[in-house]
Amino acid sequence: MSGTVGLSTDILSEGEKMDIRRFCGYPAIGSREGNQESWRFFQVEGALEWRMNCLSGAELQQIRLYLAQLYPLENAITASSDNLDTTRAAGWYHNGREVQDRVMLFMLWRRRLCAFLGVAGGLELQDGRAIVV
């Protein structure tokens, strides 16, 4: 069982698309009111936009499952700052690698989303590799 039972097969909202772009490591594309949809001029971004607009019902459910995993992982990174000032409290010991471990898990799920969509991650997901045009 894939775990997608009950997830919507409706087309993606603009907010979901923005989050997918963000999680895949791509910058904001701006408003379409300016009559220039900049993503059309970049092959990878264009492929991502096309895929987001043409997903099957089952694929939409899977995307929403990825989003459901990514939102709490992203929030947990921010929340982990609450423990940065404490090494030990009573019998509790702080994991000194907590933030790093959470970031690694978040990045793993972001890469899985990119792989499912068939796109290379944006610059943030490319481990500092430069792109030469």
C-alpha positions in Angstrom: 0.0 0.0 0.0 1.4 3.3 -1.0 0.0 5.5 1.7 -1.7 7.9 -0.7 -5.3 6.7 0.1 -7.4 9.7 0.8 -5.1 12.3 -0.7 -6.6 14.6 -3.3 -6.3 14.1 -7.0 -7.3 17.7 -7.7 -4.9 19.8 -9.8 -2.1 21.4 -7.7 -2.9 24.8 -6.2 -0.5 27.7 -6.8 0.6 27.4 -3.2 1.5 23.7 -3.7 3.3 24.5 -6.9 5.3 27.2 -5.2 6.2 24.8 -2.4 7.3 22.1 -4.9 9.5 24.7 -6.7 10.9 25.7 -3.3 11.5 22.2 -2.1 13.1 21.3 -5.5 15.5 24.2 -5.0 14.2 26.6 -7.6 13.7 30.3 -7.1 10.4 32.1 -7.2 9.0 32.7 -10.7 7.1 35.9 -9.9 3.7 37.0 -11.0 2.3 36.2 -14.4 0.7 39.6 -14.6 3.9 40.9 -16.3 3.2 38.8 -19.3 6.5 37.1 -19.0 6.6 33.6 -17.6 10.3 33.3 -17.0 10.3 29.6 -16.5 9.7 29.1 -20.2 13.2 30.2 -21.0 14.9 27.5 -18.8 14.7 23.9 -19.7 14.6 22.4 -16.2 12.2 24.9 -14.8 10.0 24.4 -17.9 10.0 20.6 -17.4 9.1 21.0 -13.8 6.2 23.4 -14.7 4.9 21.0 -17.4 5.1 18.0 -15.0 3.2 19.8 -12.3 0.5 20.7 -14.7 0.2 17.3 -16.3 0.3 14.8 -13.4 -2.1 11.9 -13.2 -4.4 11.4 -10.3 -2.1 8.8 -8.7 0.9 11.1 -9.2 -0.9 14.0 -7.6 -1.6 11.9 -4.6 2.1 10.9 -4.4 3.2 14.5 -4.7 0.9 15.4 -1.8 2.4 12.6 0.2 5.9 14.0 -0.4 4.6 17.5 0.6 3.1 16.0 3.8 6.5 14.6 4.7 8.4 17.8 3.8 6.4 20.4 5.7 7.0 18.9 9.2 10.7 18.2 8.4 11.2 21.8 7.4 9.4 23.0 10.6 11.5 20.6 12.7 14.7 22.3 11.6 13.5 25.6 12.8 12.1 24.2 16.1 15.4 22.4 16.8 16.9 25.9 17.6 15.1 25.7 20.9 17.7 23.1 22.1 20.9 24.8 20.9 21.6 26.4 24.3 21.2 23.2 26.3 23.7 20.3 26.4 22.1 18.4 29.2 18.9 18.7 31.3 18.4 16.1 34.1 18.6 12.8 32.3 18.2 14.3 28.8 21.3 14.8 26.6 21.2 17.1 23.6 22.1 15.6 20.3 24.8 17.9 19.1 24.1 16.9 15.5 20.4 17.5 15.7 20.2 20.4 13.3 22.6 18.7 10.9 20.7 15.4 11.1 17.4 17.1 10.5 18.8 19.1 7.5 20.1 15.9 6.0 16.7 14.1 6.4 15.0 17.2 4.9 17.4 17.2 1.9 16.9 13.5 1.4 13.1 14.0 1.0 13.6 17.0 -1.2 15.8 14.9 -3.5 13.3 12.2 -3.6 10.6 14.7 -4.7 13.0 15.9 -7.5 13.6 12.3 -8.6 9.9 11.5 -8.6 9.3 14.5 -10.8 12.2 13.7 -13.0 14.1 17.0 -12.5 17.5 17.8 -11.3 17.4 19.8 -8.0 18.1 23.5 -8.1 21.4 25.0 -7.0 20.7 24.4 -3.3 20.4 20.7 -3.9 23.5 20.4 -6.1 26.1 20.3 -3.3 27.8 23.4 -4.4 28.5 22.2 -7.9 28.8 25.1 -10.4 26.7 25.1 -13.5 28.6 26.4 -16.6 26.6 27.6 -19.5 
